[in-house]
Amino acid sequence: MTNNIPGLSCKMPEGAFYTMPNIKKTGLSSKQMETLLLEELYVASVAGTSFGSFGEGYIRFSYANSKDNIKTALNRIHDYAIKNKWNN
């Protein structure tokens, strides 16, 4: 579902319990995205830069949660992306 959110693109994870979508098309830095998600959408994430400078343009999500909670979080992000016209 992450690939259905404008501005985000992501490869299917292979065995981990987290994913790191590319957020470059949103126009936000990794830290800006982390802050926006937490403070405005109540979705926890980690800026890609927390793992080094190569992580700029990425955000890390854990999916060690219920499907319902994950769907709720993704729907919040999707609705925000549409409202704010993030590019895809």
mmCIF file as gemmi writes it, N, C-alpha and C atoms, coordinates in Angstrom:
data_model
loop_
_atom_site.group_PDB
_atom_site.id
_atom_site.type_symbol
_atom_site.label_atom_id
_atom_site.label_alt_id
_atom_site.label_comp_id
_atom_site.label_asym_id
_atom_site.label_entity_id
_atom_site.label_seq_id
_atom_site.pdbx_PDB_ins_code
_atom_site.Cartn_x
_atom_site.Cartn_y
_atom_site.Cartn_z
_atom_site.occupancy
_atom_site.B_iso_or_equiv
_atom_site.pdbx_formal_charge
_atom_site.auth_seq_id
_atom_site.auth_asym_id
_atom_site.pdbx_PDB_model_num
ATOM 1 N N . MET Axp A 1 ? 0.818 -1.195 0 1 0 ? 1 A 1
ATOM 2 C CA . MET Axp A 1 ? 0 0 0 1 0 ? 1 A 1
ATOM 3 C C . MET Axp A 1 ? 0.864 1.261 0 1 0 ? 1 A 1
ATOM 4 N N . THR Axp A 2 ? 2.092 1.196 0.498 1 0 ? 2 A 1
ATOM 5 C CA . THR Axp A 2 ? 2.947 2.382 0.521 1 0 ? 2 A 1
ATOM 6 C C . THR Axp A 2 ? 3.131 2.956 -0.873 1 0 ? 2 A 1
ATOM 7 N N . ASN Axp A 3 ? 3.181 2.108 -1.899 1 0 ? 3 A 1
ATOM 8 C CA . ASN Axp A 3 ? 3.362 2.597 -3.259 1 0 ? 3 A 1
ATOM 9 C C . ASN Axp A 3 ? 2.113 3.269 -3.807 1 0 ? 3 A 1
ATOM 10 N N . ASN Axp A 4 ? 1.011 3.21 -3.09 1 0 ? 4 A 1
ATOM 11 C CA . ASN Axp A 4 ? -0.209 3.907 -3.477 1 0 ? 4 A 1
ATOM 12 C C . ASN Axp A 4 ? -0.284 5.3 -2.866 1 0 ? 4 A 1
ATOM 13 N N . ILE Axp A 5 ? 0.698 5.681 -2.101 1 0 ? 5 A 1
ATOM 14 C CA . ILE Axp A 5 ? 0.726 6.996 -1.474 1 0 ? 5 A 1
ATOM 15 C C . ILE Axp A 5 ? 1.566 7.916 -2.343 1 0 ? 5 A 1
ATOM 16 N N . PRO Axp A 6 ? 0.974 9.001 -2.852 1 0 ? 6 A 1
ATOM 17 C CA . PRO Axp A 6 ? 1.742 9.927 -3.677 1 0 ? 6 A 1
ATOM 18 C C . PRO Axp A 6 ? 3 10.416 -2.955 1 0 ? 6 A 1
ATOM 19 N N . GLY Axp A 7 ? 4.108 10.433 -3.676 1 0 ? 7 A 1
ATOM 20 C CA . GLY Axp A 7 ? 5.368 10.914 -3.127 1 0 ? 7 A 1
ATOM 21 C C . GLY Axp A 7 ? 6.218 9.858 -2.464 1 0 ? 7 A 1
ATOM 22 N N . LEU Axp A 8 ? 5.65 8.689 -2.198 1 0 ? 8 A 1
ATOM 23 C CA . LEU Axp A 8 ? 6.396 7.604 -1.556 1 0 ? 8 A 1
ATOM 24 C C . LEU Axp A 8 ? 6.537 6.437 -2.52 1 0 ? 8 A 1
ATOM 25 N N . SER Axp A 9 ? 7.699 5.792 -2.481 1 0 ? 9 A 1
ATOM 26 C CA . SER Axp A 9 ? 7.891 4.558 -3.24 1 0 ? 9 A 1
ATOM 27 C C . SER Axp A 9 ? 8.724 3.607 -2.395 1 0 ? 9 A 1
ATOM 28 N N . CYS Axp A 10 ? 8.417 2.329 -2.537 1 0 ? 10 A 1
ATOM 29 C CA . CYS Axp A 10 ? 9.056 1.37 -1.643 1 0 ? 10 A 1
ATOM 30 C C . CYS Axp A 10 ? 9.141 -0.003 -2.293 1 0 ? 10 A 1
ATOM 31 N N . LYS Axp A 11 ? 10.25 -0.671 -2.06 1 0 ? 11 A 1
ATOM 32 C CA . LYS Axp A 11 ? 10.393 -2.057 -2.48 1 0 ? 11 A 1
ATOM 33 C C . LYS Axp A 11 ? 9.802 -2.95 -1.392 1 0 ? 11 A 1
ATOM 34 N N . MET Axp A 12 ? 9.347 -4.112 -1.794 1 0 ? 12 A 1
ATOM 35 C CA . MET Axp A 12 ? 8.802 -5.077 -0.84 1 0 ? 12 A 1
ATOM 36 C C . MET Axp A 12 ? 9.926 -5.57 0.057 1 0 ? 12 A 1
ATOM 37 N N . PRO Axp A 13 ? 9.774 -5.456 1.377 1 0 ? 13 A 1
ATOM 38 C CA . PRO Axp A 13 ? 10.812 -5.954 2.287 1 0 ? 13 A 1
ATOM 39 C C . PRO Axp A 13 ? 10.947 -7.47 2.177 1 0 ? 13 A 1
ATOM 40 N N . GLU Axp A 14 ? 12.141 -7.939 2.445 1 0 ? 14 A 1
ATOM 41 C CA . GLU Axp A 14 ? 12.405 -9.375 2.324 1 0 ? 14 A 1
ATOM 42 C C . GLU Axp A 14 ? 12.831 -9.966 3.666 1 0 ? 14 A 1
ATOM 43 N N . GLY Axp A 15 ? 11.902 -10.093 4.578 1 0 ? 15 A 1
ATOM 44 C CA . GLY Axp A 15 ? 12.179 -10.795 5.811 1 0 ? 15 A 1
ATOM 45 C C . GLY Axp A 15 ? 12.307 -9.934 7.046 1 0 ? 15 A 1
ATOM 46 N N . ALA Axp A 16 ? 12.468 -8.654 6.905 1 0 ? 16 A 1
ATOM 47 C CA . ALA Axp A 16 ? 12.58 -7.786 8.076 1 0 ? 16 A 1
ATOM 48 C C . ALA Axp A 16 ? 11.184 -7.387 8.555 1 0 ? 16 A 1
ATOM 49 N N . PHE Axp A 17 ? 11.116 -6.678 9.657 1 0 ? 17 A 1
ATOM 50 C CA . PHE Axp A 17 ? 9.831 -6.181 10.155 1 0 ? 17 A 1
ATOM 51 C C . PHE Axp A 17 ? 9.765 -4.665 10.028 1 0 ? 17 A 1
ATOM 52 N N . TYR Axp A 18 ? 10.501 -4.141 9.072 1 0 ? 18 A 1
ATOM 53 C CA . TYR Axp A 18 ? 10.478 -2.709 8.798 1 0 ? 18 A 1
ATOM 54 C C . TYR Axp A 18 ? 10.672 -2.488 7.301 1 0 ? 18 A 1
ATOM 55 N N . THR Axp A 19 ? 10.352 -1.286 6.869 1 0 ? 19 A 1
ATOM 56 C CA . THR Axp A 19 ? 10.531 -0.896 5.485 1 0 ? 19 A 1
ATOM 57 C C . THR Axp A 19 ? 11.011 0.553 5.436 1 0 ? 19 A 1
ATOM 58 N N . MET Axp A 20 ? 11.7 0.921 4.38 1 0 ? 20 A 1
ATOM 59 C CA . MET Axp A 20 ? 12.229 2.284 4.26 1 0 ? 20 A 1
ATOM 60 C C . MET Axp A 20 ? 11.827 2.889 2.916 1 0 ? 20 A 1
ATOM 61 N N . PRO Axp A 21 ? 10.624 3.467 2.858 1 0 ? 21 A 1
ATOM 62 C CA . PRO Axp A 21 ? 10.208 4.089 1.605 1 0 ? 21 A 1
ATOM 63 C C . PRO Axp A 21 ? 11.028 5.328 1.263 1 0 ? 21 A 1
ATOM 64 N N . ASN Axp A 22 ? 11.183 5.545 -0.032 1 0 ? 22 A 1
ATOM 65 C CA . ASN Axp A 22 ? 11.806 6.747 -0.558 1 0 ? 22 A 1
ATOM 66 C C . ASN Axp A 22 ? 10.763 7.862 -0.483 1 0 ? 22 A 1
ATOM 67 N N . ILE Axp A 23 ? 11.122 8.997 0.105 1 0 ? 23 A 1
ATOM 68 C CA . ILE Axp A 23 ? 10.187 10.115 0.274 1 0 ? 23 A 1
ATOM 69 C C . ILE Axp A 23 ? 10.629 11.349 -0.503 1 0 ? 23 A 1
ATOM 70 N N . LYS Axp A 24 ? 11.603 11.219 -1.379 1 0 ? 24 A 1
ATOM 71 C CA . LYS Axp A 24 ? 12.199 12.38 -2.055 1 0 ? 24 A 1
ATOM 72 C C . LYS Axp A 24 ? 11.18 13.21 -2.826 1 0 ? 24 A 1
ATOM 73 N N . LYS Axp A 25 ? 10.181 12.582 -3.413 1 0 ? 25 A 1
ATOM 74 C CA . LYS Axp A 25 ? 9.195 13.312 -4.211 1 0 ? 25 A 1
ATOM 75 C C . LYS Axp A 25 ? 8.208 14.117 -3.365 1 0 ? 25 A 1
ATOM 76 N N . THR Axp A 26 ? 8.273 13.965 -2.053 1 0 ? 26 A 1
ATOM 77 C CA . THR Axp A 26 ? 7.39 14.773 -1.193 1 0 ? 26 A 1
ATOM 78 C C . THR Axp A 26 ? 7.93 16.182 -1.02 1 0 ? 26 A 1
ATOM 79 N N . GLY Axp A 27 ? 9.243 16.347 -1.258 1 0 ? 27 A 1
ATOM 80 C CA . GLY Axp A 27 ? 9.872 17.644 -1.038 1 0 ? 27 A 1
ATOM 81 C C . GLY Axp A 27 ? 10.288 17.878 0.402 1 0 ? 27 A 1
ATOM 82 N N . LEU Axp A 28 ? 10.104 16.889 1.25 1 0 ? 28 A 1
ATOM 83 C CA . LEU Axp A 28 ? 10.475 17 2.665 1 0 ? 28 A 1
ATOM 84 C C . LEU Axp A 28 ? 11.767 16.243 2.936 1 0 ? 28 A 1
ATOM 85 N N . SER Axp A 29 ? 12.525 16.731 3.911 1 0 ? 29 A 1
ATOM 86 C CA . SER Axp A 29 ? 13.692 15.982 4.361 1 0 ? 29 A 1
ATOM 87 C C . SER Axp A 29 ? 13.207 14.821 5.229 1 0 ? 29 A 1
ATOM 88 N N . SER Axp A 30 ? 14.101 13.907 5.495 1 0 ? 30 A 1
ATOM 89 C CA . SER Axp A 30 ? 13.751 12.768 6.35 1 0 ? 30 A 1
ATOM 90 C C . SER Axp A 30 ? 13.305 13.221 7.733 1 0 ? 30 A 1
ATOM 91 N N . LYS Axp A 31 ? 14.013 14.176 8.308 1 0 ? 31 A 1
ATOM 92 C CA . LYS Axp A 31 ? 13.669 14.668 9.642 1 0 ? 31 A 1
ATOM 93 C C . LYS Axp A 31 ? 12.338 15.418 9.62 1 0 ? 31 A 1
ATOM 94 N N . GLN Axp A 32 ? 12.105 16.22 8.574 1 0 ? 32 A 1
ATOM 95 C CA . GLN Axp A 32 ? 10.818 16.914 8.461 1 0 ? 32 A 1
ATOM 96 C C . GLN Axp A 32 ? 9.672 15.909 8.373 1 0 ? 32 A 1
ATOM 97 N N . MET Axp A 33 ? 9.868 14.841 7.609 1 0 ? 33 A 1
ATOM 98 C CA . MET Axp A 33 ? 8.836 13.815 7.475 1 0 ? 33 A 1
ATOM 99 C C . MET Axp A 33 ? 8.588 13.121 8.806 1 0 ? 33 A 1
ATOM 100 N N . GLU Axp A 34 ? 9.652 12.769 9.51 1 0 ? 34 A 1
ATOM 101 C CA . GLU Axp A 34 ? 9.522 12.121 10.814 1 0 ? 34 A 1
ATOM 102 C C . GLU Axp A 34 ? 8.684 12.991 11.752 1 0 ? 34 A 1
ATOM 103 N N . THR Axp A 35 ? 8.986 14.27 11.793 1 0 ? 35 A 1
ATOM 104 C CA . THR Axp A 35 ? 8.281 15.206 12.676 1 0 ? 35 A 1
ATOM 105 C C . THR Axp A 35 ? 6.823 15.37 12.256 1 0 ? 35 A 1
ATOM 106 N N . LEU Axp A 36 ? 6.581 15.548 10.965 1 0 ? 36 A 1
ATOM 107 C CA . LEU Axp A 36 ? 5.215 15.699 10.463 1 0 ? 36 A 1
ATOM 108 C C . LEU Axp A 36 ? 4.374 14.477 10.798 1 0 ? 36 A 1
ATOM 109 N N . LEU Axp A 37 ? 4.912 13.304 10.505 1 0 ? 37 A 1
ATOM 110 C CA . LEU Axp A 37 ? 4.166 12.078 10.768 1 0 ? 37 A 1
ATOM 111 C C . LEU Axp A 37 ? 3.788 11.944 12.237 1 0 ? 37 A 1
ATOM 112 N N . LEU Axp A 38 ? 4.722 12.226 13.118 1 0 ? 38 A 1
ATOM 113 C CA . LEU Axp A 38 ? 4.448 12.076 14.545 1 0 ? 38 A 1
ATOM 114 C C . LEU Axp A 38 ? 3.517 13.165 15.07 1 0 ? 38 A 1
ATOM 115 N N . GLU Axp A 39 ? 3.845 14.418 14.787 1 0 ? 39 A 1
ATOM 116 C CA . GLU Axp A 39 ? 3.118 15.532 15.4 1 0 ? 39 A 1
ATOM 117 C C . GLU Axp A 39 ? 1.775 15.831 14.756 1 0 ? 39 A 1
ATOM 118 N N . GLU Axp A 40 ? 1.634 15.561 13.466 1 0 ? 40 A 1
ATOM 119 C CA . GLU Axp A 40 ? 0.367 15.881 12.794 1 0 ? 40 A 1
ATOM 120 C C . GLU Axp A 40 ? -0.502 14.66 12.508 1 0 ? 40 A 1
ATOM 121 N N . LEU Axp A 41 ? 0.125 13.526 12.242 1 0 ? 41 A 1
ATOM 122 C CA . LEU Axp A 41 ? -0.64 12.338 11.87 1 0 ? 41 A 1
ATOM 123 C C . LEU Axp A 41 ? -0.617 11.238 12.928 1 0 ? 41 A 1
ATOM 124 N N . TYR Axp A 42 ? 0.184 11.435 13.981 1 0 ? 42 A 1
ATOM 125 C CA . TYR Axp A 42 ? 0.294 10.463 15.075 1 0 ? 42 A 1
ATOM 126 C C . TYR Axp A 42 ? 0.767 9.094 14.584 1 0 ? 42 A 1
ATOM 127 N N . VAL Axp A 43 ? 1.722 9.141 13.651 1 0 ? 43 A 1
ATOM 128 C CA . VAL Axp A 43 ? 2.33 7.925 13.096 1 0 ? 43 A 1
ATOM 129 C C . VAL Axp A 43 ? 3.817 7.959 13.44 1 0 ? 43 A 1
ATOM 130 N N . ALA Axp A 44 ? 4.279 6.945 14.152 1 0 ? 44 A 1
ATOM 131 C CA . ALA Axp A 44 ? 5.689 6.886 14.529 1 0 ? 44 A 1
ATOM 132 C C . ALA Axp A 44 ? 6.53 6.358 13.375 1 0 ? 44 A 1
ATOM 133 N N . SER Axp A 45 ? 7.687 6.964 13.196 1 0 ? 45 A 1
ATOM 134 C CA . SER Axp A 45 ? 8.639 6.554 12.164 1 0 ? 45 A 1
ATOM 135 C C . SER Axp A 45 ? 10.022 7.001 12.614 1 0 ? 45 A 1
ATOM 136 N N . VAL Axp A 46 ? 11.025 6.667 11.824 1 0 ? 46 A 1
ATOM 137 C CA . VAL Axp A 46 ? 12.388 7.098 12.117 1 0 ? 46 A 1
ATOM 138 C C . VAL Axp A 46 ? 12.961 7.686 10.834 1 0 ? 46 A 1
ATOM 139 N N . ALA Axp A 47 ? 13.53 8.878 10.932 1 0 ? 47 A 1
ATOM 140 C CA . ALA Axp A 47 ? 14.163 9.5 9.78 1 0 ? 47 A 1
ATOM 141 C C . ALA Axp A 47 ? 15.293 8.611 9.277 1 0 ? 47 A 1
ATOM 142 N N . GLY Axp A 48 ? 15.411 8.497 7.975 1 0 ? 48 A 1
ATOM 143 C CA . GLY Axp A 48 ? 16.484 7.694 7.391 1 0 ? 48 A 1
ATOM 144 C C . GLY Axp A 48 ? 17.857 8.163 7.819 1 0 ? 48 A 1
ATOM 145 N N . THR Axp A 49 ? 17.992 9.457 8.091 1 0 ? 49 A 1
ATOM 146 C CA . THR Axp A 49 ? 19.285 10.003 8.508 1 0 ? 49 A 1
ATOM 147 C C . THR Axp A 49 ? 19.708 9.516 9.886 1 0 ? 49 A 1
ATOM 148 N N . SER Axp A 50 ? 18.806 8.917 10.627 1 0 ? 50 A 1
ATOM 149 C CA . SER Axp A 50 ? 19.184 8.318 11.917 1 0 ? 50 A 1
ATOM 150 C C . SER Axp A 50 ? 20.136 7.145 11.72 1 0 ? 50 A 1
ATOM 151 N N . PHE Axp A 51 ? 20.217 6.644 10.477 1 0 ? 51 A 1
ATOM 152 C CA . PHE Axp A 51 ? 21.078 5.518 10.15 1 0 ? 51 A 1
ATOM 153 C C . PHE Axp A 51 ? 22.294 5.958 9.348 1 0 ? 51 A 1
ATOM 154 N N . GLY Axp A 52 ? 22.48 7.253 9.208 1 0 ? 52 A 1
ATOM 155 C CA . GLY Axp A 52 ? 23.621 7.802 8.478 1 0 ? 52 A 1
ATOM 156 C C . GLY Axp A 52 ? 23.164 8.764 7.393 1 0 ? 52 A 1
ATOM 157 N N . SER Axp A 53 ? 24.081 9.536 6.873 1 0 ? 53 A 1
ATOM 158 C CA . SER Axp A 53 ? 23.742 10.558 5.887 1 0 ? 53 A 1
ATOM 159 C C . SER Axp A 53 ? 23.155 9.964 4.601 1 0 ? 53 A 1
ATOM 160 N N . PHE Axp A 54 ? 23.51 8.727 4.281 1 0 ? 54 A 1
ATOM 161 C CA . PHE Axp A 54 ? 22.963 8.055 3.093 1 0 ? 54 A 1
ATOM 162 C C . PHE Axp A 54 ? 21.459 7.828 3.209 1 0 ? 54 A 1
ATOM 163 N N . GLY Axp A 55 ? 20.908 7.986 4.405 1 0 ? 55 A 1
ATOM 164 C CA . GLY Axp A 55 ? 19.482 7.764 4.636 1 0 ? 55 A 1
ATOM 165 C C . GLY Axp A 55 ? 18.606 8.958 4.32 1 0 ? 55 A 1
ATOM 166 N N . GLU Axp A 56 ? 19.221 10.086 3.929 1 0 ? 56 A 1
ATOM 167 C CA . GLU Axp A 56 ? 18.407 11.247 3.558 1 0 ? 56 A 1
ATOM 168 C C . GLU Axp A 56 ? 17.513 10.879 2.382 1 0 ? 56 A 1
ATOM 169 N N . GLY Axp A 57 ? 16.252 11.276 2.49 1 0 ? 57 A 1
ATOM 170 C CA . GLY Axp A 57 ? 15.283 10.956 1.446 1 0 ? 57 A 1
ATOM 171 C C . GLY Axp A 57 ? 14.509 9.676 1.715 1 0 ? 57 A 1
ATOM 172 N N . TYR Axp A 58 ? 14.724 9.094 2.905 1 0 ? 58 A 1
ATOM 173 C CA . TYR Axp A 58 ? 14.031 7.865 3.289 1 0 ? 58 A 1
ATOM 174 C C . TYR Axp A 58 ? 13.47 8 4.699 1 0 ? 58 A 1
ATOM 175 N N . ILE Axp A 59 ? 12.441 7.231 4.973 1 0 ? 59 A 1
ATOM 176 C CA . ILE Axp A 59 ? 11.841 7.174 6.307 1 0 ? 59 A 1
ATOM 177 C C . ILE Axp A 59 ? 11.659 5.688 6.642 1 0 ? 59 A 1
ATOM 178 N N . ARG Axp A 60 ? 11.849 5.342 7.892 1 0 ? 60 A 1
ATOM 179 C CA . ARG Axp A 60 ? 11.74 3.924 8.272 1 0 ? 60 A 1
ATOM 180 C C . ARG Axp A 60 ? 10.465 3.702 9.077 1 0 ? 60 A 1
ATOM 181 N N . PHE Axp A 61 ? 9.707 2.71 8.642 1 0 ? 61 A 1
ATOM 182 C CA . PHE Axp A 61 ? 8.492 2.282 9.345 1 0 ? 61 A 1
ATOM 183 C C . PHE Axp A 61 ? 8.672 0.851 9.825 1 0 ? 61 A 1
ATOM 184 N N . SER Axp A 62 ? 8.241 0.581 11.028 1 0 ? 62 A 1
ATOM 185 C CA . SER Axp A 62 ? 8.15 -0.794 11.507 1 0 ? 62 A 1
ATOM 186 C C . SER Axp A 62 ? 6.726 -1.276 11.224 1 0 ? 62 A 1
ATOM 187 N N . TYR Axp A 63 ? 6.61 -2.522 10.817 1 0 ? 63 A 1
ATOM 188 C CA . TYR Axp A 63 ? 5.265 -3.081 10.671 1 0 ? 63 A 1
ATOM 189 C C . TYR Axp A 63 ? 5.053 -4.242 11.641 1 0 ? 63 A 1
ATOM 190 N N . ALA Axp A 64 ? 5.679 -4.105 12.809 1 0 ? 64 A 1
ATOM 191 C CA . ALA Axp A 64 ? 5.456 -5.051 13.899 1 0 ? 64 A 1
ATOM 192 C C . ALA Axp A 64 ? 4.258 -4.551 14.709 1 0 ? 64 A 1
ATOM 193 N N . ASN Axp A 65 ? 3.092 -4.62 14.089 1 0 ? 65 A 1
ATOM 194 C CA . ASN Axp A 65 ? 1.861 -4.116 14.685 1 0 ? 65 A 1
ATOM 195 C C . ASN Axp A 65 ? 0.698 -4.847 14.023 1 0 ? 65 A 1
ATOM 196 N N . SER Axp A 66 ? -0.507 -4.549 14.464 1 0 ? 66 A 1
ATOM 197 C CA . SER Axp A 66 ? -1.681 -5.197 13.873 1 0 ? 66 A 1
ATOM 198 C C . SER Axp A 66 ? -1.95 -4.633 12.48 1 0 ? 66 A 1
ATOM 199 N N . LYS Axp A 67 ? -2.572 -5.431 11.64 1 0 ? 67 A 1
ATOM 200 C CA . LYS Axp A 67 ? -2.927 -4.972 10.294 1 0 ? 67 A 1
ATOM 201 C C . LYS Axp A 67 ? -3.841 -3.762 10.356 1 0 ? 67 A 1
ATOM 202 N N . ASP Axp A 68 ? -4.763 -3.743 11.305 1 0 ? 68 A 1
ATOM 203 C CA . ASP Axp A 68 ? -5.678 -2.605 11.436 1 0 ? 68 A 1
ATOM 204 C C . ASP Axp A 68 ? -4.924 -1.319 11.749 1 0 ? 68 A 1
ATOM 205 N N . ASN Axp A 69 ? -3.97 -1.381 12.667 1 0 ? 69 A 1
ATOM 206 C CA . ASN Axp A 69 ? -3.184 -0.183 13.005 1 0 ? 69 A 1
ATOM 207 C C . ASN Axp A 69 ? -2.329 0.279 11.829 1 0 ? 69 A 1
ATOM 208 N N . ILE Axp A 70 ? -1.772 -0.666 11.105 1 0 ? 70 A 1
ATOM 209 C CA . ILE Axp A 70 ? -0.954 -0.314 9.941 1 0 ? 70 A 1
ATOM 210 C C . ILE Axp A 70 ? -1.825 0.339 8.872 1 0 ? 70 A 1
ATOM 211 N N . LYS Axp A 71 ? -2.997 -0.214 8.607 1 0 ? 71 A 1
ATOM 212 C CA . LYS Axp A 71 ? -3.912 0.367 7.626 1 0 ? 71 A 1
ATOM 213 C C . LYS Axp A 71 ? -4.33 1.775 8.034 1 0 ? 71 A 1
ATOM 214 N N . THR Axp A 72 ? -4.612 1.965 9.31 1 0 ? 72 A 1
ATOM 215 C CA . THR Axp A 72 ? -4.996 3.291 9.804 1 0 ? 72 A 1
ATOM 216 C C . THR Axp A 72 ? -3.881 4.289 9.554 1 0 ? 72 A 1
ATOM 217 N N . ALA Axp A 73 ? -2.653 3.915 9.876 1 0 ? 73 A 1
ATOM 218 C CA . ALA Axp A 73 ? -1.506 4.803 9.678 1 0 ? 73 A 1
ATOM 219 C C . ALA Axp A 73 ? -1.313 5.13 8.201 1 0 ? 73 A 1
ATOM 220 N N . LEU Axp A 74 ? -1.357 4.119 7.347 1 0 ? 74 A 1
ATOM 221 C CA . LEU Axp A 74 ? -1.171 4.345 5.919 1 0 ? 74 A 1
ATOM 222 C C . LEU Axp A 74 ? -2.285 5.197 5.333 1 0 ? 74 A 1
ATOM 223 N N . ASN Axp A 75 ? -3.506 5.004 5.801 1 0 ? 75 A 1
ATOM 224 C CA . ASN Axp A 75 ? -4.618 5.834 5.331 1 0 ? 75 A 1
ATOM 225 C C . ASN Axp A 75 ? -4.437 7.296 5.739 1 0 ? 75 A 1
ATOM 226 N N . ARG Axp A 76 ? -3.955 7.531 6.948 1 0 ? 76 A 1
ATOM 227 C CA . ARG Axp A 76 ? -3.684 8.912 7.377 1 0 ? 76 A 1
ATOM 228 C C . ARG Axp A 76 ? -2.646 9.566 6.487 1 0 ? 76 A 1
ATOM 229 N N . ILE Axp A 77 ? -1.573 8.819 6.196 1 0 ? 77 A 1
ATOM 230 C CA . ILE Axp A 77 ? -0.506 9.355 5.348 1 0 ? 77 A 1
ATOM 231 C C . ILE Axp A 77 ? -1.032 9.596 3.928 1 0 ? 77 A 1
ATOM 232 N N . HIS Axp A 78 ? -1.779 8.652 3.403 1 0 ? 78 A 1
ATOM 233 C CA . HIS Axp A 78 ? -2.344 8.785 2.056 1 0 ? 78 A 1
ATOM 234 C C . HIS Axp A 78 ? -3.232 10.027 1.962 1 0 ? 78 A 1
ATOM 235 N N . ASP Axp A 79 ? -4.133 10.193 2.906 1 0 ? 79 A 1
ATOM 236 C CA . ASP Axp A 79 ? -5.042 11.338 2.878 1 0 ? 79 A 1
ATOM 237 C C . ASP Axp A 79 ? -4.278 12.656 2.961 1 0 ? 79 A 1
ATOM 238 N N . TYR Axp A 80 ? -3.256 12.698 3.794 1 0 ? 80 A 1
ATOM 239 C CA . TYR Axp A 80 ? -2.423 13.895 3.917 1 0 ? 80 A 1
ATOM 240 C C . TYR Axp A 80 ? -1.692 14.168 2.6 1 0 ? 80 A 1
ATOM 241 N N . ALA Axp A 81 ? -1.166 13.123 1.988 1 0 ? 81 A 1
ATOM 242 C CA . ALA Axp A 81 ? -0.428 13.275 0.725 1 0 ? 81 A 1
ATOM 243 C C . ALA Axp A 81 ? -1.331 13.829 -0.371 1 0 ? 81 A 1
ATOM 244 N N . ILE Axp A 82 ? -2.537 13.332 -0.457 1 0 ? 82 A 1
ATOM 245 C CA . ILE Axp A 82 ? -3.495 13.814 -1.463 1 0 ? 82 A 1
ATOM 246 C C . ILE Axp A 82 ? -3.85 15.278 -1.186 1 0 ? 82 A 1
ATOM 247 N N . LYS Axp A 83 ? -4.162 15.581 0.056 1 0 ? 83 A 1
ATOM 248 C CA . LYS Axp A 83 ? -4.549 16.947 0.44 1 0 ? 83 A 1
ATOM 249 C C . LYS Axp A 83 ? -3.425 17.943 0.163 1 0 ? 83 A 1
ATOM 250 N N . ASN Axp A 84 ? -2.186 17.535 0.379 1 0 ? 84 A 1
ATOM 251 C CA . ASN Axp A 84 ? -1.037 18.434 0.23 1 0 ? 84 A 1
ATOM 252 C C . ASN Axp A 84 ? -0.318 18.275 -1.1 1 0 ? 84 A 1
ATOM 253 N N . LYS Axp A 85 ? -0.911 17.492 -1.988 1 0 ? 85 A 1
ATOM 254 C CA . LYS Axp A 85 ? -0.43 17.349 -3.368 1 0 ? 85 A 1
ATOM 255 C C . LYS Axp A 85 ? 1.036 16.938 -3.473 1 0 ? 85 A 1
ATOM 256 N N . TRP Axp A 86 ? 1.406 15.911 -2.698 1 0 ? 86 A 1
ATOM 257 C CA . TRP Axp A 86 ? 2.748 15.368 -2.87 1 0 ? 86 A 1
ATOM 258 C C . TRP Axp A 86 ? 2.812 14.754 -4.259 1 0 ? 86 A 1
ATOM 259 N N . ASN Axp A 87 ? 3.929 14.871 -4.89 1 0 ? 87 A 1
ATOM 260 C CA . ASN Axp A 87 ? 4.107 14.299 -6.241 1 0 ? 87 A 1
ATOM 261 C C . ASN Axp A 87 ? 4.307 12.807 -6.155 1 0 ? 87 A 1
ATOM 262 N N . ASN Axp A 88 ? 4.042 12.124 -7.24 1 0 ? 88 A 1
ATOM 263 C CA . ASN Axp A 88 ? 4.254 10.68 -7.285 1 0 ? 88 A 1
ATOM 264 C C . ASN Axp A 88 ? 5.181 10.265 -8.351 1 0 ? 88 A 1
